[in-house]
Amino acid sequence: MRVGVIGTGHVGLITCASFAAVGHDVVGTDADRSKIDALRSGDMPFHEPGVADSIREGMEAGRLRFEYETADAARDADVVFVCVGTPPRATGEANLVAVEQAAREVVAQASPALVIAEKSTVPAGTADRLTRSVLLQRPDLAGSVEVVSNPEFLREGHALHDAMHPERILVGAASERAFEVMRRLYEPFTADGARLIETDIRTAELAKHACNAFLALKISYANALARLCERTGADVDAVTEVMGADSRIGPAFLNAGLGYGGYCFPKDLVAFDHLATSLGYDFAMLREVARINDQAIDATVDKIRDALWNLDDKRVALLGLAFKPGTDDVRIAPALMLAERLRALGATVVGYDPHAAESAVRTQPELEVAPSAYEAARDAHCVVLCTEWDEFQELDFDKLGEIMASRVFVDGRNVIDAERAVAHGFHFYPTGRLPSTPDRA
């Protein structure tokens, strides 16, 4: 089938790569012409495992190309995906200007029987508004061009894998014709065992927000448990292991730590709350989830202050700057939020990340970055593990101890063996467990 993709960010580029990989003809466009130039030359706008190779293979096979104009993606397409940003307004409401603009540009070139698919995360009711906007612009398309909801369920760091092996595919549509178009589009995936869930449009739109909000809730619940465990002497990892063994709960997203970050969860939580409020329902739980998430940063600051006392003239090294491993995305990254808090208290902060250092400095120009974990730790009074990259599990604590000003390690993701750290003379502060020191090991 002929597929157009508007927007080549994290969602749009994965959409391009995955559909081209299964044999569809895909055209991707973006309002940022420099991004199109970079993609044509093989440069990726972000780090995501496997994407660069998949994009190159699609282009070399002639199934994928990138163009400057929306018209090039819309012309003769069977389906056009809208994958543009929906940033929050000051009120928390999702800003849908780019979504509307993309749809209007698409219908200007639309052929009969086109399906416009919402891939961006949007509040329930957006498809209805897009349909009205389309028909005001092109009344001749009434009954032929349809808007459907097809939200993504991708994890950054695993996005291409998730796109190629989806747990479920959700399509919300208003007609059998639109459903049939989407069935044909996804047939390579459903033939491989992926589950296709078909609903009305508003259910599909709402389900995406509901999923993200619930995953954020699980993370905040684990972090609230961590605060209790630190006060009682219990082990949060053991508690959540017991919880996760219950099939009704499951272990995913029950990892206590610095909290969730990234662009999606914080934005979608606020947008979902705004939607509920606009409909006359006070969804107070969503605000509590966000409050507990902020507390995770506060708790980490408290541990650093407990270990170092005054932070003036102290040097703190942050290992990991991306909001999660597998990506260079630092949007609303817990590590950078922690860096701001520590600098406000007088500390000097240096960070290291195997992929996200450049992105972090663009976001926080005042942040000092180092070329390795050990260079970040040199002369530091405290090291904080912020992002659980695999390489940090192999840290040489002998070497760390020799180059640091004092041996203090705060594990914000519970991936380091406390006994190993303490055996090398470190004062070790985990998450959701009592601290360990050489004299109390």
N, C-alpha and C positions, 0 to 999 in steps of 0.2 A: 504494500500500500504506500501511498504518498503521504508523508508526515512532515508537518511544519512545526518548528519549536521557536517560540518567541521568548528570548532571554536565555543566556548561556551561563548563569550562575551555577550554584551547586546542584540545584534540581534540574535546570534546563540542560546542562551539559551531560549529566547522567542519562537523561531522557534521550538525548541524541545518540549517545554511545550504545545504549541497550537496544533501542529499536533498529539501529543500523546493524548491530551484531546479529540480529535474527532475520535479516534479509529485507527489511523495509527500506524505501528510499527516503532519506531524511535531509531536510534543509534547516539549519539553525541560523537565527539572526539575533542581533543585540543592538541596542541603542548606542552602545559604546563601540565605535568603529575600531578603536585600537585593540579591543578584545578580539574582534573578528580577524584583524591582521595577525595577531599573535597565534590564534588557533590555526589559521591557514599555514603558518610557518612551523607549527608543531609545539608551540609554547603553551603550557596550561596555566590558567589564571589562578589555580589553587592546587594544593597537594591532596590527592586522593588515590589510594592504591589501585593500580591497574587501568586508570582512566586514560592516561597518555597513550598507552599501547592500544587500547580499544579504539580511541579516536583516530589514531594513525591507521589502524587496520581498516576502519570504515571508510576513510578518505581514499586509501590506496585501492580499495575494492570498488570505488565509485558509488558507494551507497550513502555517503555522507559528504555534504559540503556546507560551507558557511558563507553567508551573504550579508550585505549591509542593510538591505531594505526588507521590511516586513512583507512587502508585496511578493518578494521572491519565495518566501516560505508559504504564503497563502495561495499563490497561483496554482490551480489544478490540484490542490491538496485534498485528501479525503478527511484528514483530521489535522487540526492545528492546536497545539498545546500552548497555553498561556502560563509561562513559568517566570513571571516578573516578581519583583519584591512587593511585599505588603507591610511596610514598616509601620510602627505604632505612631499615632499622633500623640500630642501632649495629653490628651484625655485617655489614652490607651486604645482608642478605636483604631482598627486597621485602616491604613491609608490605601484606598483602592483606586487611586487616580491612574496609576500605571496599568492596572488590570483593565480598566475601561478604555484607556488609550490604545492598548494593544488590541483589544477586541474591535475597536472602531477602525484601526488600520487594517486588520484582517478582513473585515466585511467589505471594505472598499474594493478589495480584489476577489471577494469570495465567489466561488462557483456554486451552482445549485447542489444541494445535498451535502454541503460542508458541515462537519461537526467541530465545534469549538469546545475544547476540553480544558476546564479549570484544573491546573496542576498546582498552582499557588494555593497556599492555605488561606481560605477566605471565610468570613462568617456566613452562617446559614441565611439564605435569601439573596446571595450575590448573583447566582445564575439567573434568577428572575429579573433582577435589575439589568444585567447584561443583555438579556433577551429583549427587554423593552428598549434599551439603548440601540441595539442592533436594528430593530424594526423601525425606530424613529429615523435612523439614518438610511436604511434600505427597506422600505415597506414591500418592495418587490420580492424580498427573500422570505416573506411570511410562509411558514409551513415547510420551508426547505432547509434553511440553516438552523441548526439546533445547538444549544449550549448544554454540556453535560459536566458533571463533577467527577473528577478522577484523581483524588488526592494521592500524594506520594507518602510512603512509609519507609523512608531511607534513613539509615544511621550514618552520619559522617564517620569516615574511617573504614566503613564497610559498604558504602553506598552502591558501588557497581555490583558487588555480590548480591546485595539486597534487590537490586533492579533485575538482575538476571535470574535470581532464584527467590521470587517473592513468596512470603508466607500467605499473603492474600492480595487480591486485586479488587479494589472497590470502584464501582461505577454507579453513579446516580444519574438517571435519565428520565425523560418524560414520554418517550415513544419507543415502540418495538424497533423501529428503523434505527434509531440512535444506538440502542442496545446491540443490535446486530452488527453495526459498524465497529463498535468497540470489541465485540466478541472476535470478529475477524482480525482486528489489530492485535489482540492479545493471544490469539490461537497458538503461536509458538510457545508461549509460557504455560497456558492451561493444558496443552498437550503433554507438557513435561510434568504436570501434576499440580500446578499452582491453582489455588482456589479462587474462583471469580464470584464475588458477592455483588448482586444487583439490587439497588434500592431506588427510592425516589430521590430527587436531587437534594432536597434539604437535609434528609437523613445522612447522605454521604458528606455534605459540607460540615454538618455538626459532628459527625463521627471522628473526623480528623482532629478537631479541637479537643474532643472528649478523650481521645487516645493520648495526645501529648500531655494534657492536664493530669491524667491518671498516672502516667509514667513519672511526671514531676512529683506527684503526691507520694509515690513509693520511695523516691530518693529522699524527700524531706522527712518521711516517716522514719527511714533508717537513720537519718541525722538526728532526729529528735530522740530516738532510742540511744544513740551514741552519747548524748548529753547525760541521760540517765545512767548508762553503764559507767561513765567516768565518775559519777557520784556514788555508785554502789559497789564498784569493783568488779562488775560483770564484764564480759567480753562481747562486744557488739557483733563481731563476726560469727561467734558461736550462736548468739541469739538469732541472727538472721539466717544462719544455716538451718536451724530448727524450723524457723518460719518457712523458708524456701522448700523444705522437704514436704510441706503440705501442698498437694497438687492444686488446691484452690487458691494458693497464694503464688507459689513459684519463686525461684531465686533471683530472677532478672530484676535489675534496677533496685536491689536492696543493699547496695554498697554504700556504707557511710563514708564520708570524706569531706572535701571542700565544697560539695554541693554541685548542682547542675549549672551549666553555663551554655555558651553558644547562642546562636541567633533565635532558634525556634522556640525552645521551651519558655524563656522569659517573655518573648513577644506574644506567643500564642496564649499563654496563661492570662496576660493582661487583656488581650483582645476577647478572650472567652468571657472574662469577668465583665468587660464592657458590654458585650452582647447580652449577657444575662440581665445586667442592670437596665439596659434599654428596653428589655421585655418585661420589666417589673419584678424580677426575681433577684434577691440578694444572695449570691453564691459566695458567701463569706469564706468558705473552705479554701477557695482559690487564693485569696489574699493571705491566708494563714500559711499555705504552702510556700509562697514567696517569702514571707517573714522568716520562716524556719530556715529557708535556704540562705538568707542573709546571715542568720545566726552562725552558720557553719564557718563563715569567714571570721566572725567575731571570736569564736571559740579558738580558732587557730592563732589569732593575734594574742589572745590571752595566754596560750601555751608558750609563745615566743617571749612574751613579757615575763612570764613566770620563770623562764630559764635565764633570761638575760637582764632582768630588772629594767633599768633605764635603756631606751633604745637609741638615745642620742650617741652619735659617734660609733654605733655598732653597725656591722656589715652583715647583711642577710642574703644568702644565696637561694634562689628559687629554681628548682629543677623541674622543667616542664612549664611552658607558657601557653600552649594551645589549650582549648577548653577540654579536650579529650585526646587520647592517642590516635594516631592514624590520620591526622589532619593538621593543616597549618592555620586553622581558623581560630582567631583570638577574640572574636566578638563576644563581649560579656564573659570573658574567660575568668574563672575564679582566681587564677594566678595573678592576673593584672589588677583585679580588685584588691587582692591582698597587698600587692606592691604599693598601690595608692595609700592604703591604710598605714603601712609601715613607714613610708616616706613622711606622711603627716605626723608620725610620732618621732621623727628625727633620724630614722635609720637610713643607711645607704643600701640600696637594693641592686643586686646584679642577678641576671637570669640566664638560663641556658635552655635551649630546646633544639632537638635535631632537625626540625623543619619550620618552626614558627618564629624564630628569632627576628627575621626581617619584618614579618607582619606585626610582631609585638612592638618593635621600635617605631613603625609607622603610626601605631595607635598611641603609644606612650614614648615620645621622643626623649624624655628624660631618663628612660630606663637604660641602664648599662647592661649590655649582653656580652657573654663570653663564648669562645669557640668550643668549649667542652665543659662537661660537668665538673671536672677537677679544676679548671681555670676559674669557673664560677665560684667554687668553694675556697679558692686560695685566699687566705687571710680573713675568711668569714667567721663570724662568731656563732652562726647558726645556719644550717642547711634545711630547707623545707622542700619535701617532695610534693609537687603540686599536680603533676600529670603522670600517669602510670605507664610511661614508655618502657618497653621491655629492657632497654639497656640499663635502666636505673636499678633493676633487680640484681645486677652483677657488679655493683659498686665495690671498689676495693676500700674497705674501711681503714686498713692500715695507712694507705696512701692519703685518704681524706684526713685522718687524724694528724698526720705529719704536716699538712699544708694549711690547716684551719687555725684560726686564732683561739678557738675554744671548741670542744667536742660536744656540740648540741645538734641533734637531728630530730626534726619534726616530720613525721610521716603522715601527710594529708590524705593518703589513699590506701593505707594499710597493706603495702606490698613488700615491706622490708621485714626480715626476720629480726625481731627485737633482741634475741639472745646473741645473735652474731654482732649486732651493733654494740651492745653493752660489753661484750667480751673484748672489744677493742677500745674500751674506755669512754664510750659515748653515753651521754644523758639522752635517753630516747623517749620521745613523746608520740605515741600512736594516736589513733582516732577511736574513741569508744572503748578504750582500755586504760588502766592505770599506767602512768609513766614508769619507766625502768631506769635506774641509775647504777653505776658501778658498785656503789655501796649498798644497793637494795635489789640487786639482780635476782 
